[in-house]
């Protein structure tokens, strides 16, 4: 069974992946926790996904049925 990675719905998801991969997210979370504040990352991600969504495309599965994916 092949597990497909979660697809980005928009720009916010892509930025989140980049910040996680580079370690920026961990630093931001650590600083935000030390200050006792929310970094606002989730709200920003959702806003960016709404403002800049990725176009969904249809692709055909191995069994010939079509699915919609971002």
The first five atom37 places (N, CA, C, CB, O) and aatype in JSON, in Angstrom:
{
  "aatype": [20, 20, 20, 20, 20, 20, 20, 20, 20, 20, 20, 20, 20, 20, 20, 20, 20, 20, 20, 20, 20, 20, 20, 20, 20, 20, 20, 20, 20, 20, 20, 20, 20, 20, 20, 20, 20, 20, 20, 20, 20, 20, 20, 20, 20, 20, 20, 20, 20, 20, 20, 20, 20, 20, 20, 20, 20, 20, 20, 20, 20, 20, 20, 20, 20, 20, 20, 20, 20, 20],
  "atom_mask": [
    [1, 1, 1, 1, 1],
    [1, 1, 1, 1, 1],
    [1, 1, 1, 1, 1],
    [1, 1, 1, 1, 1],
    [1, 1, 1, 1, 1],
    [1, 1, 1, 1, 1],
    [1, 1, 1, 1, 1],
    [1, 1, 1, 1, 1],
    [1, 1, 1, 1, 1],
    [1, 1, 1, 1, 1],
    [1, 1, 1, 1, 1],
    [1, 1, 1, 1, 1],
    [1, 1, 1, 1, 1],
    [1, 1, 1, 1, 1],
    [1, 1, 1, 1, 1],
    [1, 1, 1, 1, 1],
    [1, 1, 1, 1, 1],
    [1, 1, 1, 1, 1],
    [1, 1, 1, 1, 1],
    [1, 1, 1, 1, 1],
    [1, 1, 1, 1, 1],
    [1, 1, 1, 1, 1],
    [1, 1, 1, 1, 1],
    [1, 1, 1, 1, 1],
    [1, 1, 1, 1, 1],
    [1, 1, 1, 1, 1],
    [1, 1, 1, 1, 1],
    [1, 1, 1, 1, 1],
    [1, 1, 1, 1, 1],
    [1, 1, 1, 1, 1],
    [1, 1, 1, 1, 1],
    [1, 1, 1, 1, 1],
    [1, 1, 1, 1, 1],
    [1, 1, 1, 1, 1],
    [1, 1, 1, 1, 1],
    [1, 1, 1, 1, 1],
    [1, 1, 1, 1, 1],
    [1, 1, 1, 1, 1],
    [1, 1, 1, 1, 1],
    [1, 1, 1, 1, 1],
    [1, 1, 1, 1, 1],
    [1, 1, 1, 1, 1],
    [1, 1, 1, 1, 1],
    [1, 1, 1, 1, 1],
    [1, 1, 1, 1, 1],
    [1, 1, 1, 1, 1],
    [1, 1, 1, 1, 1],
    [1, 1, 1, 1, 1],
    [1, 1, 1, 1, 1],
    [1, 1, 1, 1, 1],
    [1, 1, 1, 1, 1],
    [1, 1, 1, 1, 1],
    [1, 1, 1, 1, 1],
    [1, 1, 1, 1, 1],
    [1, 1, 1, 1, 1],
    [1, 1, 1, 1, 1],
    [1, 1, 1, 1, 1],
    [1, 1, 1, 1, 1],
    [1, 1, 1, 1, 1],
    [1, 1, 1, 1, 1],
    [1, 1, 1, 1, 1],
    [1, 1, 1, 1, 1],
    [1, 1, 1, 1, 1],
    [1, 1, 1, 1, 1],
    [1, 1, 1, 1, 1],
    [1, 1, 1, 1, 1],
    [1, 1, 1, 1, 1],
    [1, 1, 1, 1, 1],
    [1, 1, 1, 1, 1],
    [1, 1, 1, 1, 1]
  ],
  "atom_positions": [
    [[0.84, -1.18, 0.0], [0.0, 0.0, 0.0], [0.88, 1.24, 0.0], [-0.96, 0.0, 1.22], [1.79, 1.36, 0.82]],
    [[0.62, 2.14, -0.91], [1.4, 3.36, -1.03], [0.68, 4.5, -0.33], [1.65, 3.71, -2.51], [-0.51, 4.73, -0.57]],
    [[1.38, 5.2, 0.53], [0.79, 6.34, 1.24], [1.25, 7.6, 0.54], [1.2, 6.35, 2.76], [2.45, 7.84, 0.41]],
    [[0.29, 8.41, 0.1], [0.61, 9.67, -0.58], [0.76, 10.77, 0.47], [-0.5, 10.04, -1.62], [0.0, 10.8, 1.44]],
    [[1.72, 11.67, 0.28], [1.88, 12.79, 1.22], [0.68, 13.73, 1.12], [3.19, 13.55, 0.93], [0.02, 13.83, 0.09]],
    [[0.41, 14.42, 2.24], [-0.68, 15.38, 2.26], [-0.41, 16.48, 1.23], [-0.87, 15.99, 3.68], [0.69, 17.05, 1.19]],
    [[-1.38, 16.77, 0.42], [-1.23, 17.8, -0.6], [-1.51, 19.17, -0.01], [-2.17, 17.52, -1.8], [-2.38, 19.33, 0.85]],
    [[-0.77, 20.14, -0.46], [-0.98, 21.51, -0.03], [-2.26, 22.05, -0.65], [0.24, 22.41, -0.39], [-2.48, 21.9, -1.85]],
    [[-3.09, 22.69, 0.16], [-4.33, 23.29, -0.34], [-4.09, 24.69, -0.88], [-5.38, 23.34, 0.77], [-4.87, 25.2, -1.68]],
    [[-2.99, 25.3, -0.43], [-2.69, 26.66, -0.87], [-1.33, 27.11, -0.36], [-3.77, 27.62, -0.39], [-0.56, 26.32, 0.18]],
    [[-1.06, 28.4, -0.55], [0.23, 28.97, -0.18], [0.55, 28.79, 1.3], [0.24, 30.44, -0.53], [1.71, 28.57, 1.66]],
    [[-0.44, 28.89, 2.15], [-0.21, 28.74, 3.59], [0.36, 27.39, 3.96], [-1.49, 28.96, 4.34], [1.26, 27.31, 4.79]],
    [[-0.15, 26.32, 3.34], [0.37, 24.97, 3.59], [1.81, 24.85, 3.11], [-0.5, 23.91, 2.91], [2.64, 24.21, 3.77]],
    [[2.12, 25.44, 1.97], [3.48, 25.38, 1.44], [4.46, 26.11, 2.35], [3.53, 25.98, 0.03], [5.55, 25.61, 2.62]],
    [[4.07, 27.28, 2.82], [4.93, 28.04, 3.74], [5.15, 27.26, 5.03], [4.32, 29.42, 4.04], [6.25, 27.25, 5.58]],
    [[4.09, 26.62, 5.52], [4.22, 25.82, 6.74], [5.23, 24.68, 6.54], [2.85, 25.24, 7.15], [6.06, 24.43, 7.42]],
    [[5.17, 24.01, 5.42], [6.12, 22.92, 5.13], [7.56, 23.44, 5.09], [5.78, 22.24, 3.79], [8.48, 22.81, 5.62]],
    [[7.76, 24.6, 4.47], [9.1, 25.18, 4.38], [9.63, 25.56, 5.76], [9.09, 26.41, 3.46], [10.79, 25.29, 6.07]],
    [[8.79, 26.19, 6.58], [9.24, 26.62, 7.9], [9.52, 25.42, 8.81], [8.2, 27.54, 8.56], [10.41, 25.47, 9.65]],
    [[8.76, 24.34, 8.64], [9.04, 23.12, 9.41], [10.36, 22.5, 8.96], [7.9, 22.09, 9.25], [11.17, 22.1, 9.8]],
    [[10.58, 22.42, 7.66], [11.79, 21.79, 7.11], [13.05, 22.55, 7.47], [11.67, 21.67, 5.6], [14.11, 21.95, 7.65]],
    [[12.96, 23.86, 7.58], [14.14, 24.68, 7.86], [14.36, 24.91, 9.36], [14.01, 26.01, 7.16], [15.4, 25.44, 9.75]],
    [[13.39, 24.52, 10.18], [13.53, 24.7, 11.62], [13.0, 26.03, 12.13], [14.95, 24.57, 12.01], [13.03, 26.29, 13.33]],
    [[12.52, 26.86, 11.23], [11.99, 28.17, 11.63], [10.77, 28.0, 12.53], [11.62, 29.0, 10.39], [10.62, 28.74, 13.51]],
    [[9.91, 27.05, 12.21], [8.67, 26.83, 12.99], [9.01, 26.5, 14.44], [7.83, 25.69, 12.36], [8.35, 26.99, 15.35]],
    [[10.01, 25.66, 14.64], [10.39, 25.28, 16.01], [10.88, 26.49, 16.8], [11.48, 24.19, 15.98], [10.54, 26.64, 17.97]],
    [[11.67, 27.34, 16.17], [12.17, 28.56, 16.84], [11.0, 29.48, 17.19], [13.19, 29.3, 15.93], [10.93, 30.0, 18.3]],
    [[10.1, 29.69, 16.24], [8.95, 30.57, 16.46], [8.08, 30.03, 17.6], [8.11, 30.72, 15.17], [7.65, 30.78, 18.47]],
    [[7.83, 28.72, 17.59], [7.03, 28.12, 18.66], [7.69, 28.26, 20.02], [6.77, 26.64, 18.36], [7.03, 28.53, 21.02]],
    [[9.0, 28.08, 20.05], [9.74, 28.21, 21.31], [9.66, 29.63, 21.86], [11.2, 27.8, 21.12], [9.42, 29.83, 23.05]],
    [[9.86, 30.61, 21.0], [9.78, 32.01, 21.43], [8.36, 32.37, 21.85], [10.25, 32.95, 20.29], [8.17, 33.03, 22.87]],
    [[7.38, 31.95, 21.08], [5.99, 32.25, 21.42], [5.61, 31.63, 22.76], [5.04, 31.74, 20.31], [4.94, 32.28, 23.57]],
    [[6.03, 30.39, 23.0], [5.75, 29.75, 24.29], [6.44, 30.48, 25.44], [6.19, 28.28, 24.27], [5.85, 30.63, 26.51]],
    [[7.67, 30.93, 25.22], [8.4, 31.65, 26.26], [7.71, 32.97, 26.61], [9.84, 31.91, 25.81], [7.73, 33.41, 27.76]],
    [[7.11, 33.58, 25.61], [6.4, 34.85, 25.83], [4.96, 34.64, 26.29], [6.41, 35.69, 24.55], [4.28, 35.59, 26.68]],
    [[4.51, 33.4, 26.24], [3.14, 33.1, 26.65], [2.12, 33.57, 25.64], [2.84, 33.72, 27.98], [0.98, 33.89, 26.0]],
    [[2.5, 33.63, 24.38], [1.61, 34.12, 23.32], [1.46, 33.08, 22.22], [2.14, 35.44, 22.73], [2.28, 32.17, 22.08]],
    [[0.39, 33.22, 21.45], [0.19, 32.39, 20.27], [0.89, 33.07, 19.1], [-1.33, 32.18, 19.97], [0.78, 34.29, 18.93]],
    [[1.62, 32.3, 18.3], [2.36, 32.9, 17.19], [1.44, 33.31, 16.04], [3.42, 31.92, 16.68], [1.83, 34.12, 15.2]],
    [[0.23, 32.77, 16.0], [-0.7, 33.12, 14.93], [-0.47, 32.36, 13.64], [-0.62, 34.58, 14.65], [-1.04, 32.69, 12.6]],
    [[0.37, 31.33, 13.7], [0.73, 30.58, 12.5], [-0.48, 29.91, 11.83], [1.76, 29.53, 12.83], [-0.63, 29.98, 10.62]],
    [[-1.33, 29.27, 12.62], [-2.48, 28.57, 12.04], [-3.46, 29.53, 11.37], [-3.2, 27.77, 13.12], [-3.96, 29.25, 10.28]],
    [[-3.72, 30.65, 12.01], [-4.62, 31.64, 11.42], [-4.04, 32.21, 10.13], [-4.91, 32.77, 12.41], [-4.75, 32.39, 9.14]],
    [[-2.74, 32.49, 10.16], [-2.05, 33.02, 8.97], [-2.08, 32.0, 7.83], [-0.59, 33.4, 9.31], [-2.31, 32.35, 6.68]],
    [[-1.83, 30.73, 8.18], [-1.84, 29.66, 7.18], [-3.22, 29.56, 6.52], [-1.45, 28.31, 7.82], [-3.31, 29.5, 5.29]],
    [[-4.27, 29.55, 7.31], [-5.63, 29.44, 6.77], [-5.98, 30.66, 5.9], [-6.65, 29.3, 7.91], [-6.59, 30.51, 4.84]],
    [[-5.58, 31.85, 6.33], [-5.84, 33.06, 5.55], [-5.12, 32.99, 4.21], [-5.39, 34.31, 6.33], [-5.71, 33.31, 3.17]],
    [[-3.86, 32.58, 4.22], [-3.1, 32.47, 2.97], [-3.67, 31.38, 2.06], [-1.62, 32.17, 3.27], [-3.67, 31.53, 0.83]],
    [[-4.16, 30.29, 2.66], [-4.79, 29.24, 1.84], [-6.06, 29.76, 1.16], [-5.13, 28.02, 2.71], [-6.34, 29.41, 0.02]],
    [[-6.82, 30.6, 1.86], [-8.04, 31.18, 1.28], [-7.69, 32.21, 0.21], [-8.89, 31.85, 2.38], [-8.35, 32.26, -0.84]],
    [[-6.67, 33.01, 0.45], [-6.3, 34.05, -0.5], [-5.62, 33.5, -1.74], [-5.4, 35.05, 0.17], [-5.81, 34.01, -2.84]],
    [[-4.81, 32.44, -1.56], [-4.03, 31.86, -2.66], [-4.18, 30.34, -2.71], [-2.54, 32.24, -2.51], [-3.22, 29.61, -2.46]],
    [[-5.39, 29.86, -3.04], [-5.58, 28.41, -3.11], [-4.95, 27.85, -4.37], [-7.08, 28.06, -3.06], [-4.8, 28.54, -5.38]],
    [[-4.6, 26.57, -4.3], [-4.08, 25.88, -5.48], [-5.25, 25.29, -6.25], [-3.06, 24.79, -5.09], [-6.23, 24.83, -5.67]],
    [[-5.12, 25.3, -7.54], [-6.16, 24.76, -8.4], [-6.22, 23.24, -8.25], [-5.91, 25.15, -9.88], [-5.18, 22.58, -8.24]],
    [[-7.43, 22.7, -8.13], [-7.59, 21.25, -8.03], [-7.59, 20.66, -9.43], [-8.89, 20.89, -7.28], [-8.16, 21.24, -10.36]],
    [[-6.96, 19.52, -9.58], [-6.91, 18.85, -10.86], [-7.45, 17.44, -10.72], [-5.48, 18.83, -11.42], [-7.42, 16.86, -9.64]],
    [[-7.94, 16.89, -11.82], [-8.41, 15.51, -11.82], [-7.28, 14.61, -12.29], [-9.66, 15.35, -12.73], [-6.57, 14.92, -13.24]],
    [[-7.14, 13.49, -11.61], [-6.17, 12.51, -12.06], [-6.83, 11.14, -12.02], [-4.87, 12.55, -11.19], [-7.77, 10.91, -11.26]],
    [[-6.34, 10.25, -12.84], [-6.91, 8.93, -12.93], [-6.15, 7.97, -12.04], [-6.91, 8.44, -14.37], [-4.92, 7.92, -12.06]],
    [[-6.92, 7.18, -11.24], [-6.32, 6.16, -10.38], [-5.93, 4.95, -11.21], [-7.28, 5.75, -9.26], [-6.23, 4.87, -12.4]],
    [[-5.26, 4.01, -10.58], [-4.87, 2.77, -11.25], [-6.09, 1.98, -11.76], [-4.06, 1.91, -10.3], [-5.99, 1.25, -12.75]],
    [[-7.22, 2.13, -11.08], [-8.41, 1.39, -11.47], [-9.27, 2.15, -12.49], [-9.23, 1.06, -10.26], [-10.36, 1.7, -12.82]],
    [[-8.78, 3.28, -12.98], [-9.47, 4.01, -14.02], [-10.47, 5.06, -13.55], [-10.17, 3.06, -14.86], [-11.05, 5.77, -14.37]],
    [[-10.68, 5.17, -12.23], [-11.61, 6.18, -11.74], [-10.85, 7.49, -11.55], [-12.28, 5.73, -10.41], [-9.66, 7.5, -11.27]],
    [[-11.57, 8.59, -11.7], [-10.94, 9.91, -11.56], [-11.18, 10.45, -10.15], [-11.5, 10.9, -12.61], [-12.26, 10.29, -9.58]],
    [[-10.16, 11.07, -9.61], [-10.26, 11.73, -8.32], [-9.8, 13.16, -8.46], [-9.43, 10.99, -7.24], [-9.04, 13.49, -9.37]],
    [[-10.27, 13.99, -7.57], [-9.86, 15.4, -7.58], [-8.8, 15.58, -6.51], [-11.09, 16.36, -7.34], [-8.98, 15.16, -5.37]],
    [[-7.71, 16.22, -6.88], [-6.65, 16.49, -5.91], [-6.1, 17.89, -6.18], [-5.51, 15.41, -6.0], [-6.15, 18.4, -7.3]],
    [[-5.57, 18.5, -5.08], [-5.0, 19.83, -5.25], [-3.71, 19.8, -6.01], [-4.78, 20.48, -3.92], [-3.1, 20.85, -6.23]]
  ]
}
